[in-house]
């Protein structure tokens, strides 16, 4: 897959530039997010972004 080159302060996937934030989660939650992101072919950051924007729905159990 070819991706766009990332440039500082230039939005690529969304209409605004991302800012750095810190979250605190349990090891179990982190591993679950990593597995879900891997299964979708995206990063944990993009998984959280998608949930926050309502673009990604949680898979039914």
C-alpha positions in Angstrom: 0.0 0.0 0.0 1.4 3.4 -0.9 0.7 6.2 1.6 1.1 9.9 1.4 4.3 11.4 2.8 3.6 13.0 6.2 4.6 16.6 6.6 4.7 18.5 9.8 1.5 20.5 10.5 -0.1 19.3 7.2 -3.3 17.2 7.7 -3.3 14.0 5.6 -6.3 11.9 6.5 -8.5 14.5 8.3 -9.2 18.2 7.8 -7.2 19.2 10.8 -3.7 18.5 12.3 -3.6 16.0 15.1 -2.3 17.1 18.5 -0.5 14.9 21.0 -2.5 13.6 23.9 -1.9 11.0 26.6 -4.3 8.3 27.7 -4.0 5.8 30.5 -5.4 2.3 30.0 -5.0 -1.1 31.5 -2.6 -3.5 29.7 -5.7 -5.6 28.7 -7.3 -2.6 27.1 -4.1 -1.7 25.3 -3.6 -5.2 23.9 -7.2 -5.4 22.8 -6.9 -2.1 21.0 -3.6 -3.2 19.4 -5.2 -6.4 18.1 -8.3 -4.6 16.8 -6.1 -2.0 15.0 -3.9 -4.7 13.5 -7.0 -6.6 12.3 -8.2 -3.4 10.5 -4.7 -2.6 9.2 -4.5 0.7 11.1 -2.6 2.2 14.1 -4.1 2.4 17.6 -4.1 6.2 17.1 -6.3 5.9 14.0 -8.5 3.4 15.8 -9.1 5.9 18.6 -9.6 8.7 16.0 -12.1 6.7 14.1 -14.1 5.9 17.3 -14.0 9.5 18.3 -15.2 10.7 15.0 -17.9 8.0 14.8 -16.3 6.5 11.7 -15.6 3.1 13.3 -18.2 1.0 15.0 -17.3 -1.6 17.6 -17.6 -5.1 16.2 -20.3 -7.2 17.9 -18.9 -9.8 20.2 
